[in-house]
Amino acid sequence: MNATQIRQLRSQVNLTQQDFASLLSLSFVSVNRWENAHAHATDLSLVLLTLLQRALHAHQSSEVIQRLRETGPAPIDLLRELFRMEANS
């Protein structure tokens, strides 16, 4: 996933970089650097971003955001919830 795709994904959920990072238990600096092509997402972050992209394709963004906020900050729990959403689509 390149810088433009990450920016578009964030724009799709209409969140600031800070809020997007917080939602996904990432650092603001990481999201900012990815979107400005100063760094690349780690493999785990790419999985998280890809699952988010798939969830947004199958569900309304407000539903996805709400479910992720209810899930809590642990990355593994976010991944599990996104997998559940994909399985239920």
Backbone as XML, in Angstrom:
<?xml version="1.0"?>
<chain id="A" units="angstrom">
  <residue number="1" name="MET">
    <atom name="N" x="0.864" y="-1.159" z="0.000"/>
    <atom name="CA" x="0.000" y="0.000" z="0.000"/>
    <atom name="C" x="0.915" y="1.228" z="0.000"/>
  </residue>
  <residue number="2" name="ASN">
    <atom name="N" x="0.700" y="2.112" z="-0.951"/>
    <atom name="CA" x="1.561" y="3.285" z="-1.067"/>
    <atom name="C" x="0.976" y="4.488" z="-0.325"/>
  </residue>
  <residue number="3" name="ALA">
    <atom name="N" x="1.713" y="5.587" z="-0.353"/>
    <atom name="CA" x="1.326" y="6.793" z="0.377"/>
    <atom name="C" x="-0.052" y="7.296" z="-0.034"/>
  </residue>
  <residue number="4" name="THR">
    <atom name="N" x="-0.300" y="7.321" z="-1.322"/>
    <atom name="CA" x="-1.592" y="7.809" z="-1.826"/>
    <atom name="C" x="-2.734" y="6.917" z="-1.360"/>
  </residue>
  <residue number="5" name="GLN">
    <atom name="N" x="-2.538" y="5.621" z="-1.382"/>
    <atom name="CA" x="-3.579" y="4.688" z="-0.957"/>
    <atom name="C" x="-3.873" y="4.836" z="0.530"/>
  </residue>
  <residue number="6" name="ILE">
    <atom name="N" x="-2.838" y="5.029" z="1.324"/>
    <atom name="CA" x="-3.043" y="5.209" z="2.765"/>
    <atom name="C" x="-3.798" y="6.508" z="3.019"/>
  </residue>
  <residue number="7" name="ARG">
    <atom name="N" x="-3.421" y="7.567" z="2.337"/>
    <atom name="CA" x="-4.117" y="8.845" z="2.480"/>
    <atom name="C" x="-5.580" y="8.718" z="2.065"/>
  </residue>
  <residue number="8" name="GLN">
    <atom name="N" x="-5.831" y="8.013" z="0.966"/>
    <atom name="CA" x="-7.208" y="7.815" z="0.503"/>
    <atom name="C" x="-8.011" y="6.993" z="1.507"/>
  </residue>
  <residue number="9" name="LEU">
    <atom name="N" x="-7.382" y="5.978" z="2.071"/>
    <atom name="CA" x="-8.056" y="5.152" z="3.075"/>
    <atom name="C" x="-8.450" y="6.005" z="4.281"/>
  </residue>
  <residue number="10" name="ARG">
    <atom name="N" x="-7.535" y="6.830" z="4.737"/>
    <atom name="CA" x="-7.826" y="7.713" z="5.867"/>
    <atom name="C" x="-8.925" y="8.713" z="5.502"/>
  </residue>
  <residue number="11" name="SER">
    <atom name="N" x="-8.857" y="9.238" z="4.307"/>
    <atom name="CA" x="-9.883" y="10.191" z="3.855"/>
    <atom name="C" x="-11.254" y="9.537" z="3.769"/>
  </residue>
  <residue number="12" name="GLN">
    <atom name="N" x="-11.266" y="8.272" z="3.427"/>
    <atom name="CA" x="-12.533" y="7.545" z="3.313"/>
    <atom name="C" x="-13.272" y="7.507" z="4.644"/>
  </residue>
  <residue number="13" name="VAL">
    <atom name="N" x="-12.538" y="7.456" z="5.736"/>
    <atom name="CA" x="-13.171" y="7.443" z="7.061"/>
    <atom name="C" x="-13.243" y="8.843" z="7.662"/>
  </residue>
  <residue number="14" name="ASN">
    <atom name="N" x="-12.753" y="9.822" z="6.894"/>
    <atom name="CA" x="-12.855" y="11.231" z="7.274"/>
    <atom name="C" x="-12.259" y="11.511" z="8.651"/>
  </residue>
  <residue number="15" name="LEU">
    <atom name="N" x="-11.035" y="11.023" z="8.855"/>
    <atom name="CA" x="-10.337" y="11.243" z="10.119"/>
    <atom name="C" x="-9.034" y="11.984" z="9.882"/>
  </residue>
  <residue number="16" name="THR">
    <atom name="N" x="-8.608" y="12.736" z="10.867"/>
    <atom name="CA" x="-7.290" y="13.358" z="10.817"/>
    <atom name="C" x="-6.235" y="12.258" z="10.943"/>
  </residue>
  <residue number="17" name="GLN">
    <atom name="N" x="-5.007" y="12.604" z="10.645"/>
    <atom name="CA" x="-3.935" y="11.621" z="10.823"/>
    <atom name="C" x="-3.862" y="11.162" z="12.276"/>
  </residue>
  <residue number="18" name="GLN">
    <atom name="N" x="-4.014" y="12.090" z="13.204"/>
    <atom name="CA" x="-3.964" y="11.743" z="14.632"/>
    <atom name="C" x="-5.092" y="10.792" z="15.015"/>
  </residue>
  <residue number="19" name="ASP">
    <atom name="N" x="-6.307" y="11.100" z="14.583"/>
    <atom name="CA" x="-7.447" y="10.251" z="14.914"/>
    <atom name="C" x="-7.354" y="8.884" z="14.237"/>
  </residue>
  <residue number="20" name="PHE">
    <atom name="N" x="-6.872" y="8.861" z="13.008"/>
    <atom name="CA" x="-6.687" y="7.606" z="12.278"/>
    <atom name="C" x="-5.662" y="6.737" z="12.994"/>
  </residue>
  <residue number="21" name="ALA">
    <atom name="N" x="-4.554" y="7.352" z="13.369"/>
    <atom name="CA" x="-3.512" y="6.626" z="14.098"/>
    <atom name="C" x="-4.048" y="6.079" z="15.411"/>
  </residue>
  <residue number="22" name="SER">
    <atom name="N" x="-4.775" y="6.901" z="16.136"/>
    <atom name="CA" x="-5.340" y="6.489" z="17.417"/>
    <atom name="C" x="-6.321" y="5.330" z="17.248"/>
  </residue>
  <residue number="23" name="LEU">
    <atom name="N" x="-7.180" y="5.427" z="16.242"/>
    <atom name="CA" x="-8.165" y="4.370" z="15.989"/>
    <atom name="C" x="-7.491" y="3.014" z="15.766"/>
  </residue>
  <residue number="24" name="LEU">
    <atom name="N" x="-6.345" y="3.038" z="15.076"/>
    <atom name="CA" x="-5.665" y="1.793" z="14.722"/>
    <atom name="C" x="-4.490" y="1.458" z="15.641"/>
  </residue>
  <residue number="25" name="SER">
    <atom name="N" x="-4.382" y="2.168" z="16.745"/>
    <atom name="CA" x="-3.294" y="1.967" z="17.705"/>
    <atom name="C" x="-1.927" y="2.114" z="17.049"/>
  </residue>
  <residue number="26" name="LEU">
    <atom name="N" x="-1.824" y="3.131" z="16.210"/>
    <atom name="CA" x="-0.572" y="3.457" z="15.535"/>
    <atom name="C" x="-0.102" y="4.812" z="16.042"/>
  </residue>
  <residue number="27" name="SER">
    <atom name="N" x="1.115" y="5.163" z="15.713"/>
    <atom name="CA" x="1.585" y="6.491" z="16.092"/>
    <atom name="C" x="1.263" y="7.490" z="14.985"/>
  </residue>
  <residue number="28" name="PHE">
    <atom name="N" x="1.007" y="8.715" z="15.396"/>
    <atom name="CA" x="0.778" y="9.793" z="14.438"/>
    <atom name="C" x="1.976" y="9.925" z="13.507"/>
  </residue>
  <residue number="29" name="VAL">
    <atom name="N" x="3.170" y="9.833" z="14.059"/>
    <atom name="CA" x="4.392" y="9.982" z="13.263"/>
    <atom name="C" x="4.436" y="8.930" z="12.151"/>
  </residue>
  <residue number="30" name="SER">
    <atom name="N" x="4.072" y="7.697" z="12.465"/>
    <atom name="CA" x="4.080" y="6.644" z="11.444"/>
    <atom name="C" x="3.118" y="6.977" z="10.315"/>
  </residue>
  <residue number="31" name="VAL">
    <atom name="N" x="1.886" y="7.315" z="10.653"/>
    <atom name="CA" x="0.888" y="7.627" z="9.629"/>
    <atom name="C" x="1.356" y="8.817" z="8.793"/>
  </residue>
  <residue number="32" name="ASN">
    <atom name="N" x="1.869" y="9.835" z="9.448"/>
    <atom name="CA" x="2.347" y="11.017" z="8.740"/>
    <atom name="C" x="3.487" y="10.663" z="7.787"/>
  </residue>
  <residue number="33" name="ARG">
    <atom name="N" x="4.417" y="9.874" z="8.250"/>
    <atom name="CA" x="5.561" y="9.489" z="7.402"/>
    <atom name="C" x="5.120" y="8.603" z="6.238"/>
  </residue>
  <residue number="34" name="TRP">
    <atom name="N" x="4.163" y="7.708" z="6.473"/>
    <atom name="CA" x="3.662" y="6.863" z="5.380"/>
    <atom name="C" x="2.996" y="7.705" z="4.311"/>
  </residue>
  <residue number="35" name="GLU">
    <atom name="N" x="2.130" y="8.626" z="4.749"/>
    <atom name="CA" x="1.378" y="9.444" z="3.798"/>
    <atom name="C" x="2.277" y="10.403" z="3.023"/>
  </residue>
  <residue number="36" name="ASN">
    <atom name="N" x="3.397" y="10.764" z="3.588"/>
    <atom name="CA" x="4.326" y="11.661" z="2.910"/>
    <atom name="C" x="5.472" y="10.915" z="2.238"/>
  </residue>
  <residue number="37" name="ALA">
    <atom name="N" x="5.336" y="9.587" z="2.164"/>
    <atom name="CA" x="6.309" y="8.713" z="1.499"/>
    <atom name="C" x="7.723" y="8.832" z="2.079"/>
  </residue>
  <residue number="38" name="HIS">
    <atom name="N" x="7.799" y="9.070" z="3.387"/>
    <atom name="CA" x="9.089" y="9.119" z="4.063"/>
    <atom name="C" x="9.411" y="7.784" z="4.729"/>
  </residue>
  <residue number="39" name="ALA">
    <atom name="N" x="8.435" y="6.893" z="4.759"/>
    <atom name="CA" x="8.612" y="5.568" z="5.356"/>
    <atom name="C" x="7.536" y="4.655" z="4.798"/>
  </residue>
  <residue number="40" name="HIS">
    <atom name="N" x="7.738" y="3.366" z="4.996"/>
    <atom name="CA" x="6.762" y="2.361" z="4.560"/>
    <atom name="C" x="6.180" y="1.677" z="5.794"/>
  </residue>
  <residue number="41" name="ALA">
    <atom name="N" x="4.933" y="1.304" z="5.692"/>
    <atom name="CA" x="4.273" y="0.595" z="6.788"/>
    <atom name="C" x="4.922" y="-0.776" z="6.993"/>
  </residue>
  <residue number="42" name="THR">
    <atom name="N" x="4.969" y="-1.200" z="8.240"/>
    <atom name="CA" x="5.471" y="-2.536" z="8.549"/>
    <atom name="C" x="4.501" y="-3.577" z="8.012"/>
  </residue>
  <residue number="43" name="ASP">
    <atom name="N" x="4.940" y="-4.811" z="7.969"/>
    <atom name="CA" x="4.066" y="-5.880" z="7.480"/>
    <atom name="C" x="2.778" y="-5.980" z="8.300"/>
  </residue>
  <residue number="44" name="LEU">
    <atom name="N" x="2.891" y="-5.900" z="9.609"/>
    <atom name="CA" x="1.706" y="-5.977" z="10.458"/>
    <atom name="C" x="0.770" y="-4.799" z="10.206"/>
  </residue>
  <residue number="45" name="SER">
    <atom name="N" x="1.329" y="-3.621" z="10.061"/>
    <atom name="CA" x="0.505" y="-2.447" z="9.767"/>
    <atom name="C" x="-0.162" y="-2.570" z="8.404"/>
  </residue>
  <residue number="46" name="LEU">
    <atom name="N" x="0.538" y="-3.145" z="7.444"/>
    <atom name="CA" x="-0.056" y="-3.357" z="6.121"/>
    <atom name="C" x="-1.237" y="-4.317" z="6.186"/>
  </residue>
  <residue number="47" name="VAL">
    <atom name="N" x="-1.131" y="-5.343" z="7.008"/>
    <atom name="CA" x="-2.256" y="-6.269" z="7.192"/>
    <atom name="C" x="-3.434" y="-5.517" z="7.785"/>
  </residue>
  <residue number="48" name="LEU">
    <atom name="N" x="-3.178" y="-4.726" z="8.798"/>
    <atom name="CA" x="-4.236" y="-3.940" z="9.450"/>
    <atom name="C" x="-4.891" y="-2.979" z="8.453"/>
  </residue>
  <residue number="49" name="LEU">
    <atom name="N" x="-4.088" y="-2.278" z="7.681"/>
    <atom name="CA" x="-4.621" y="-1.327" z="6.702"/>
    <atom name="C" x="-5.412" y="-2.036" z="5.600"/>
  </residue>
  <residue number="50" name="THR">
    <atom name="N" x="-4.925" y="-3.179" z="5.166"/>
    <atom name="CA" x="-5.622" y="-3.941" z="4.125"/>
    <atom name="C" x="-6.967" y="-4.453" z="4.630"/>
  </residue>
  <residue number="51" name="LEU">
    <atom name="N" x="-6.979" y="-4.961" z="5.862"/>
    <atom name="CA" x="-8.249" y="-5.428" z="6.436"/>
    <atom name="C" x="-9.219" y="-4.271" z="6.637"/>
  </residue>
  <residue number="52" name="LEU">
    <atom name="N" x="-8.702" y="-3.121" z="7.025"/>
    <atom name="CA" x="-9.555" y="-1.940" z="7.152"/>
    <atom name="C" x="-10.142" y="-1.573" z="5.790"/>
  </residue>
  <residue number="53" name="GLN">
    <atom name="N" x="-9.336" y="-1.591" z="4.775"/>
    <atom name="CA" x="-9.797" y="-1.283" z="3.421"/>
    <atom name="C" x="-10.907" y="-2.240" z="2.990"/>
  </residue>
  <residue number="54" name="ARG">
    <atom name="N" x="-10.737" y="-3.506" z="3.273"/>
    <atom name="CA" x="-11.758" y="-4.505" z="2.927"/>
    <atom name="C" x="-13.044" y="-4.287" z="3.723"/>
  </residue>
  <residue number="55" name="ALA">
    <atom name="N" x="-12.894" y="-3.969" z="5.001"/>
    <atom name="CA" x="-14.075" y="-3.723" z="5.837"/>
    <atom name="C" x="-14.847" y="-2.509" z="5.317"/>
  </residue>
  <residue number="56" name="LEU">
    <atom name="N" x="-14.135" y="-1.490" z="4.898"/>
    <atom name="CA" x="-14.782" y="-0.291" z="4.380"/>
    <atom name="C" x="-15.460" y="-0.537" z="3.037"/>
  </residue>
  <residue number="57" name="HIS">
    <atom name="N" x="-14.964" y="-1.508" z="2.316"/>
    <atom name="CA" x="-15.589" y="-1.870" z="1.047"/>
    <atom name="C" x="-16.930" y="-2.585" z="1.290"/>
  </residue>
  <residue number="58" name="ALA">
    <atom name="N" x="-17.010" y="-3.317" z="2.390"/>
    <atom name="CA" x="-18.192" y="-4.131" z="2.675"/>
    <atom name="C" x="-19.179" y="-3.482" z="3.646"/>
  </residue>
  <residue number="59" name="HIS">
    <atom name="N" x="-18.732" y="-2.491" z="4.400"/>
    <atom name="CA" x="-19.560" y="-1.884" z="5.442"/>
    <atom name="C" x="-19.458" y="-0.362" z="5.369"/>
  </residue>
  <residue number="60" name="GLN">
    <atom name="N" x="-20.416" y="0.306" z="5.986"/>
    <atom name="CA" x="-20.363" y="1.762" z="6.065"/>
    <atom name="C" x="-19.216" y="2.183" z="6.981"/>
  </residue>
  <residue number="61" name="SER">
    <atom name="N" x="-18.556" y="3.263" z="6.622"/>
    <atom name="CA" x="-17.403" y="3.710" z="7.404"/>
    <atom name="C" x="-17.770" y="3.989" z="8.859"/>
  </residue>
  <residue number="62" name="SER">
    <atom name="N" x="-18.951" y="4.537" z="9.105"/>
    <atom name="CA" x="-19.350" y="4.827" z="10.489"/>
    <atom name="C" x="-19.456" y="3.543" z="11.312"/>
  </residue>
  <residue number="63" name="GLU">
    <atom name="N" x="-19.943" y="2.474" z="10.696"/>
    <atom name="CA" x="-20.032" y="1.187" z="11.397"/>
    <atom name="C" x="-18.650" y="0.631" z="11.700"/>
  </residue>
  <residue number="64" name="VAL">
    <atom name="N" x="-17.763" y="0.711" z="10.734"/>
    <atom name="CA" x="-16.402" y="0.198" z="10.928"/>
    <atom name="C" x="-15.715" y="0.966" z="12.046"/>
  </residue>
  <residue number="65" name="ILE">
    <atom name="N" x="-15.791" y="2.278" z="12.006"/>
    <atom name="CA" x="-15.150" y="3.098" z="13.035"/>
    <atom name="C" x="-15.725" y="2.790" z="14.406"/>
  </residue>
  <residue number="66" name="GLN">
    <atom name="N" x="-17.032" y="2.710" z="14.505"/>
    <atom name="CA" x="-17.664" y="2.421" z="15.795"/>
    <atom name="C" x="-17.195" y="1.080" z="16.343"/>
  </residue>
  <residue number="67" name="ARG">
    <atom name="N" x="-17.187" y="0.064" z="15.502"/>
    <atom name="CA" x="-16.775" y="-1.263" z="15.977"/>
    <atom name="C" x="-15.311" y="-1.282" z="16.395"/>
  </residue>
  <residue number="68" name="LEU">
    <atom name="N" x="-14.459" y="-0.577" z="15.684"/>
    <atom name="CA" x="-13.049" y="-0.535" z="16.068"/>
    <atom name="C" x="-12.856" y="0.237" z="17.371"/>
  </residue>
  <residue number="69" name="ARG">
    <atom name="N" x="-13.591" y="1.306" z="17.550"/>
    <atom name="CA" x="-13.487" y="2.070" z="18.805"/>
    <atom name="C" x="-13.971" y="1.245" z="19.986"/>
  </residue>
  <residue number="70" name="GLU">
    <atom name="N" x="-14.990" y="0.439" z="19.771"/>
    <atom name="CA" x="-15.507" y="-0.416" z="20.841"/>
    <atom name="C" x="-14.571" y="-1.575" z="21.145"/>
  </residue>
  <residue number="71" name="THR">
    <atom name="N" x="-13.755" y="-1.935" z="20.191"/>
    <atom name="CA" x="-12.856" y="-3.079" z="20.348"/>
    <atom name="C" x="-11.728" y="-2.778" z="21.316"/>
  </residue>
  <residue number="72" name="GLY">
    <atom name="N" x="-11.229" y="-1.566" z="21.294"/>
    <atom name="CA" x="-10.140" y="-1.205" z="22.185"/>
    <atom name="C" x="-8.823" y="-1.099" z="21.450"/>
  </residue>
  <residue number="73" name="PRO">
    <atom name="N" x="-7.798" y="-0.731" z="22.188"/>
    <atom name="CA" x="-6.544" y="-0.356" z="21.532"/>
    <atom name="C" x="-5.586" y="-1.490" z="21.166"/>
  </residue>
  <residue number="74" name="ALA">
    <atom name="N" x="-5.810" y="-2.691" z="21.636"/>
    <atom name="CA" x="-4.846" y="-3.760" z="21.352"/>
    <atom name="C" x="-4.881" y="-4.132" z="19.866"/>
  </residue>
  <residue number="75" name="PRO">
    <atom name="N" x="-3.739" y="-4.046" z="19.183"/>
    <atom name="CA" x="-3.708" y="-4.347" z="17.747"/>
    <atom name="C" x="-4.268" y="-5.725" z="17.389"/>
  </residue>
  <residue number="76" name="ILE">
    <atom name="N" x="-4.007" y="-6.715" z="18.210"/>
    <atom name="CA" x="-4.517" y="-8.060" z="17.905"/>
    <atom name="C" x="-6.040" y="-8.082" z="17.951"/>
  </residue>
  <residue number="77" name="ASP">
    <atom name="N" x="-6.629" y="-7.325" z="18.879"/>
    <atom name="CA" x="-8.087" y="-7.257" z="18.960"/>
    <atom name="C" x="-8.672" y="-6.524" z="17.753"/>
  </residue>
  <residue number="78" name="LEU">
    <atom name="N" x="-7.972" y="-5.487" z="17.289"/>
    <atom name="CA" x="-8.411" y="-4.790" z="16.085"/>
    <atom name="C" x="-8.382" y="-5.723" z="14.877"/>
  </residue>
  <residue number="79" name="LEU">
    <atom name="N" x="-7.317" y="-6.496" z="14.769"/>
    <atom name="CA" x="-7.210" y="-7.463" z="13.664"/>
    <atom name="C" x="-8.338" y="-8.486" z="13.732"/>
  </residue>
  <residue number="80" name="ARG">
    <atom name="N" x="-8.603" y="-8.990" z="14.918"/>
    <atom name="CA" x="-9.686" y="-9.972" z="15.082"/>
    <atom name="C" x="-11.030" y="-9.389" z="14.658"/>
  </residue>
  <residue number="81" name="GLU">
    <atom name="N" x="-11.290" y="-8.152" z="15.070"/>
    <atom name="CA" x="-12.569" y="-7.525" z="14.727"/>
    <atom name="C" x="-12.675" y="-7.303" z="13.222"/>
  </residue>
  <residue number="82" name="LEU">
    <atom name="N" x="-11.605" y="-6.891" z="12.592"/>
    <atom name="CA" x="-11.628" y="-6.698" z="11.149"/>
    <atom name="C" x="-11.800" y="-8.019" z="10.411"/>
  </residue>
  <residue number="83" name="PHE">
    <atom name="N" x="-11.189" y="-9.083" z="10.917"/>
    <atom name="CA" x="-11.420" y="-10.410" z="10.329"/>
    <atom name="C" x="-12.881" y="-10.834" z="10.475"/>
  </residue>
  <residue number="84" name="ARG">
    <atom name="N" x="-13.464" y="-10.564" z="11.650"/>
    <atom name="CA" x="-14.880" y="-10.875" z="11.859"/>
    <atom name="C" x="-15.775" y="-10.110" z="10.868"/>
  </residue>
  <residue number="85" name="MET">
    <atom name="N" x="-15.459" y="-8.861" z="10.689"/>
    <atom name="CA" x="-16.234" y="-8.045" z="9.758"/>
    <atom name="C" x="-16.125" y="-8.589" z="8.325"/>
  </residue>
  <residue number="86" name="GLU">
    <atom name="N" x="-14.935" y="-9.020" z="7.971"/>
    <atom name="CA" x="-14.743" y="-9.579" z="6.631"/>
    <atom name="C" x="-15.513" y="-10.892" z="6.483"/>
  </residue>
  <residue number="87" name="ALA">
    <atom name="N" x="-15.505" y="-11.706" z="7.517"/>
    <atom name="CA" x="-16.214" y="-12.986" z="7.468"/>
    <atom name="C" x="-17.724" y="-12.787" z="7.392"/>
  </residue>
  <residue number="88" name="ASN">
    <atom name="N" x="-18.230" y="-11.695" z="7.951"/>
    <atom name="CA" x="-19.659" y="-11.427" z="7.982"/>
    <atom name="C" x="-20.135" y="-10.551" z="6.821"/>
  </residue>
  <residue number="89" name="SER">
    <atom name="N" x="-19.292" y="-10.343" z="5.857"/>
    <atom name="CA" x="-19.715" y="-9.493" z="4.737"/>
    <atom name="C" x="-20.169" y="-10.300" z="3.540"/>
  </residue>
</chain>
